[in-house]
Amino acid sequence: MGRGFGLNLSVVTDPAKSRPLFGPGGLGTFSWPGAYGTWWQADPSADLILLYLIQHCPDLSVDAAAAVAGNPSLAKLRTAQPKFVRRTYRALGL
């Protein structure tokens, strides 16, 4: 997976393994997602901090997966954060 997880934090331990699932981030990058779609990442190797601030109350019922799968807008919302990360790094030439 390329990341280690602890109390309120994940840390990149292998950037090559972490990139496909979590997007760019150098060794030692740390981040955490919020319950309502907010997310942050600090990448010391790139001198970069990213903030992704959306507010979306997720479906917490037993049918949550079906609710997302049947709603293209929710699916797009969930894929926007990784695109944001990749495009930010690309735009900055990192």
C-alpha positions as CSV (number, residue, x, y, z in Angstrom):
1,M,0.0,0.0,0.0
2,G,2.9,2.3,0.6
3,R,1.4,4.1,3.6
4,G,1.5,3.6,7.3
5,F,-1.5,4.5,9.4
6,G,-1.7,5.8,13.0
7,L,-3.8,8.0,15.2
8,N,-5.3,10.7,12.9
9,L,-2.5,10.4,10.3
10,S,-1.2,8.4,7.4
11,V,2.4,8.7,6.2
12,V,3.9,7.7,2.9
13,T,6.4,5.0,3.4
14,D,6.8,4.0,-0.3
15,P,5.8,6.7,-2.8
16,A,5.7,4.2,-5.8
17,K,3.3,1.9,-4.0
18,S,1.2,4.8,-2.6
19,R,0.8,6.7,-5.8
20,P,-1.7,4.5,-7.7
21,L,-4.3,4.6,-4.8
22,F,-3.6,7.9,-3.1
23,G,-2.0,10.0,-5.8
24,P,1.4,11.8,-5.7
25,G,3.3,12.4,-2.5
26,G,7.0,12.0,-1.6
27,L,8.4,9.9,1.2
28,G,7.2,11.3,4.5
29,T,4.1,12.9,3.1
30,F,1.3,12.9,5.7
31,S,-2.4,13.3,5.3
32,W,-5.9,12.4,6.5
33,P,-9.4,12.4,5.1
34,G,-12.4,13.8,6.9
35,A,-15.8,12.1,7.3
36,Y,-17.6,14.7,5.2
37,G,-15.2,14.8,2.2
38,T,-12.6,17.2,3.6
39,W,-9.0,16.1,3.2
40,W,-5.5,17.5,3.6
41,Q,-2.0,16.5,2.7
42,A,1.4,17.9,3.6
43,D,4.4,16.9,1.4
44,P,7.6,18.1,3.0
45,S,9.7,16.9,0.1
46,A,7.8,19.1,-2.3
47,D,7.2,22.0,0.2
48,L,3.5,21.7,-0.5
49,I,0.3,21.6,1.5
50,L,-3.0,20.7,-0.2
51,L,-6.5,21.3,1.3
52,Y,-9.6,19.8,-0.3
53,L,-12.7,21.2,1.4
54,I,-16.0,19.8,0.4
55,Q,-18.9,19.2,2.7
56,H,-21.0,16.2,1.9
57,C,-22.9,14.1,4.4
58,P,-22.3,10.5,3.3
59,D,-24.9,7.8,3.3
60,L,-24.1,5.8,6.4
61,S,-26.8,3.2,6.0
62,V,-26.2,-0.5,5.1
63,D,-27.1,0.5,1.5
64,A,-24.3,3.1,1.2
65,A,-22.4,1.3,-1.6
66,A,-25.6,1.0,-3.7
67,A,-26.5,4.6,-3.1
68,V,-23.1,5.8,-4.4
69,A,-23.1,3.3,-7.3
70,G,-26.6,4.4,-8.4
71,N,-25.8,8.1,-8.3
72,P,-23.3,9.4,-10.9
73,S,-23.0,12.8,-9.1
74,L,-21.8,11.1,-5.9
75,A,-19.4,8.9,-7.9
76,K,-17.9,12.0,-9.5
77,L,-17.6,13.7,-6.1
78,R,-15.6,10.8,-4.8
79,T,-13.2,10.8,-7.8
80,A,-12.6,14.5,-7.7
81,Q,-10.1,14.5,-4.8
82,P,-7.5,12.2,-6.4
83,K,-7.8,14.2,-9.7
84,F,-7.2,17.4,-7.7
85,V,-4.0,16.0,-6.2
86,R,-2.7,14.6,-9.5
87,R,-3.5,17.8,-11.4
88,T,-2.0,20.1,-8.7
89,Y,1.3,18.2,-8.7
90,R,1.3,18.1,-12.5
91,A,0.6,21.9,-12.7
92,L,3.5,22.6,-10.4
93,G,5.8,20.3,-12.3
94,L,6.3,17.9,-9.3
